[in-house]
């Protein structure tokens, strides 16, 4: 059954009145993004399924306390991010990522690039190559520690704005920038190493 | 003249389009003359594009069904709150 799209102003009072059709509309509207966000943040399908269920239950149970200071969507995604990151942090720690300087090309004392940099950005020109790189970046994302993964997922995978990501993670813009840039550099290096081996 | 190291330090702001136009222009001038930095920026951007491809846009139908069964079970086993009971009582009086 296709649920009707409702805006926050229509949805919130109905949810507060425990309207089941509103709950259905809420799930239809947000389930795909909640699941996707949980899957990429936790890196685990089972955890993502649990987060999906817990988020909608929490939203329905806590909707009376929702004051509308943030958008309903921001509130839901913040609950999702917190729940998924809690799952991730319960798992054994993954490796630390190298320093920023070690993730870029080697430099001469004069500050110029010391070695050739291969432009593999145009390599995945067929569907198979793109699929391979897609799998590789998924693996690389799962190697990132939670603090880095969270910002990369919110900004680059899910496309939230810097401000939205800062709000969801309670981060300063400086911390977001530092983690996001280092996270991207780490992923780039993993892809570069892979592309060099497979397309040499 | 910007050096490659400067480009590395400005890269994030450049990608996020937060550089002053004059600095951005200097950086682009450097890229026109430096294949190494150009390759690095191209592959940095390609990494971001591949990341965006990881976004899930659908949820499997069986998972949608599982979610609804879970919520239904949880809500039917839940005791109504004081306010819900009061609301229901008052509605009954009207």
Interface residues (C-beta under 8 A of the other chain):
Chain A: X18 X23 X24 X27 X31 X32 X35 X36 X39 X40 X49 X52 X53 X56 X57 X60 X64 X104 X105 X107 X110 X111 X112 X113 X115 X116 X117 X118 X119 X120 X121 X122 X130 X133 X134 X137 X138 X141 X152 X156 X157 X158 X159 X162 X177 X180 X181 X184 X185 X187 X188 X191 X192
Chain B: X3 X4 X5 X6 X8 X11 X12 X16 X34 X35 X36 X37 X38 X39 X40 X42 X43 X44 X45 X46 X47 X48 X50 X51 X52 X53 X54 X55 X56 X57 X58 X59 X63 X64 X66 X67 X68 X70 X71 X74 X75 X83 X84
